[in-house]
């Protein structure tokens, strides 16, 4: 019995991904809803739709994992903080931060995504 438990413990330990290696789960749905509402309140002519915002956020999320694991814990923590500042959460902002930290690495592709990024209307 002890051998079985030891084997399970050893195998289980190898299958667990450290928390720092996981891309954070962000509530981009709320951020996209708030972004669309803010765009409407400001009367923007070219306001982004909720669907477009979510498409960009989901695309950014898919691009993050290889860049996430290539960066240090320090960079990850800084970028996660930047992407979740003031209660807004954005994978586009997280991806942008990680890409900027990885500029010298050829594995950081540039994306033309807007999503719920706080910087999307600064063009």
C-alpha positions in Angstrom: 0.0 0.0 0.0 2.8 2.4 0.9 4.5 1.7 -2.5 1.2 2.5 -4.3 0.8 5.8 -2.4 4.4 6.7 -3.0 4.1 6.0 -6.7 0.9 8.1 -7.0 2.6 10.9 -5.1 5.6 10.8 -7.4 3.6 10.6 -10.6 1.2 13.3 -9.4 4.1 15.6 -8.6 5.4 15.3 -12.1 2.0 16.1 -13.7 1.3 19.3 -11.7 2.2 22.5 -13.4 3.7 25.1 -11.1 1.3 28.1 -10.5 3.8 30.5 -11.8 3.9 28.7 -15.1 0.2 29.1 -15.6 -1.2 32.1 -17.5 -3.5 33.9 -15.1 -7.3 33.6 -15.6 -8.6 37.1 -16.4 -12.2 38.3 -16.4 -12.1 39.9 -19.8 -15.8 39.6 -20.3 -16.4 42.2 -17.6 -13.7 44.4 -19.1 -15.1 44.2 -22.6 -18.6 45.0 -21.4 -17.2 48.0 -19.5 -15.1 49.1 -22.5 -18.1 48.9 -24.9 -20.2 50.9 -22.4 -17.5 53.5 -22.0 -17.2 53.8 -25.8 -21.0 54.4 -26.1 -21.0 56.9 -23.3 -18.2 58.9 -25.0 -20.1 58.7 -28.3 -17.2 57.1 -30.3 -18.1 56.7 -33.9 -15.8 53.7 -34.3 -16.6 52.0 -31.0 -15.5 48.4 -30.8 -18.3 45.8 -30.4 -18.3 43.4 -27.5 -17.8 40.5 -29.9 -14.8 42.1 -31.5 -13.3 42.8 -28.1 -13.8 39.2 -26.9 -12.4 37.9 -30.2 -9.2 40.0 -29.7 -8.9 39.0 -26.0 -9.3 35.3 -26.8 -6.8 35.6 -29.6 -4.3 37.3 -27.3 -4.9 34.6 -24.6 -4.0 31.9 -27.2 -0.7 33.7 -28.1 0.5 34.2 -24.5 1.5 30.7 -23.3 4.8 30.3 -25.3 5.8 33.9 -24.4 4.7 33.5 -20.7 6.9 30.4 -20.1 9.9 32.1 -21.8 9.9 35.0 -19.3 11.1 35.2 -15.7 8.8 35.3 -12.7 9.7 38.9 -12.3 8.5 39.9 -15.8 5.4 37.7 -15.4 4.4 39.4 -12.1 5.1 42.9 -13.5 3.1 42.2 -16.7 0.2 40.6 -14.8 0.1 43.6 -12.5 0.0 45.9 -15.5 -2.7 43.9 -17.2 -5.0 43.9 -14.1 -4.5 47.5 -12.9 -7.5 49.4 -11.6 -9.8 46.4 -11.8 -9.6 46.1 -15.6 -8.2 42.8 -16.9 -6.9 42.3 -20.5 -5.0 39.6 -22.2 -4.2 42.1 -24.9 -2.4 44.2 -22.3 -0.7 41.2 -20.8 0.5 40.0 -24.2 1.7 43.5 -25.1 3.7 43.7 -21.9 5.3 40.3 -22.4 6.1 41.1 -26.0 7.8 44.3 -24.9 9.8 42.4 -22.3 10.8 39.9 -25.0 11.7 42.3 -27.8 15.2 40.9 -28.1 13.7 37.4 -28.5 12.6 36.4 -32.0 9.7 34.2 -30.6 7.6 37.2 -29.7 5.2 37.8 -32.6 3.5 41.2 -32.9 -0.3 41.1 -33.1 -2.7 43.8 -34.3 -5.3 43.2 -31.5 -7.3 45.9 -29.7 -9.4 43.9 -27.2 -10.1 45.7 -24.0 -6.7 47.2 -23.9 -6.5 50.5 -22.1 -4.3 51.8 -24.9 -6.5 50.9 -27.8 -7.9 54.4 -28.3 -4.5 56.0 -28.3 -3.8 55.8 -32.0 
